[in-house]
Amino acid sequence: GPIDATGRLVRDAKGDRLEDLEINLGTADQLVVHAKGSLDPLMTDEPGATGVALAVDFAWPSNRVLQPLAGRYLKGLPDFGQGEGQLQLGGTVNGLRIDGARLKTKRNDGLVVAATGSIASLLTEPALSVEGAAFDLDAQGPSTMVVAKLFGYELPDFGRVRARAKLSQTRGIISLRSIDLDSGPTAEPSIKVKGAIGDVLAFRRVALTSDFKVPTRTMLAM
């Protein structure tokens, strides 16, 4: 989409830098990004070494629009609907760092997912590479049927779903720790799950415990 930018070029004994930088990128029906901050030093023998200090706000109608940017990280991920958030972008052009990231997504069927955290290294050359991600996740859904259908499964309706977990990524392996999930009426959940998954994408190194109550044999058969 379109891009417009303004800034103030400063030249002094410290060199050239771009201050009061403001960037607007994209359109409402695609990815929208608004960034404010600075680039320093601006002119170097290695443009990728330019320092970045930007406060970024972003929004999208669907995480599908991110597929061209981060295809292998989003491969197989369902559509979590509209998203919006903020983050602090630091480091250098070729070696970025993300701090204070906040993201919230919402689907029309009522599923809401929130994430807060950071990424230690976001390399842009020779290809996008993420390392050292750490996020706290919080999700709520109107029913187990909605959540299961999102991932291509069929489940009986055990009621509202609430889940929390800590996501981390190291050497390409995504892990979930401190998983705490329950489903059913607030006073008496029908399902409780706690534990960890060491390798989420391959579903390996799984250590989960579950307590559940099934009201009828018919539902158990389903």
Secondary structure, DSSP 8 states (H G I E B T S, - for coil): --EEEEEEEEEETTEEEEEEEEEEEE-TTS-EEEEEEEEES-S-SSGGG-EEEEEEEEEES-GGGGTTTSHHHHTT-----EEEEEEEEEEBSSEEEEEEEEEEEE-TTS-EEEEEEEEEEEE-SSS-EEEEEEEEEEEEES-HHHHHHHTT--------EEEEEEEEEETTEEEEEEEEEEES-TTS-SEEEEEEEEETTTTEEEEEEEEE--S-HHHHH-
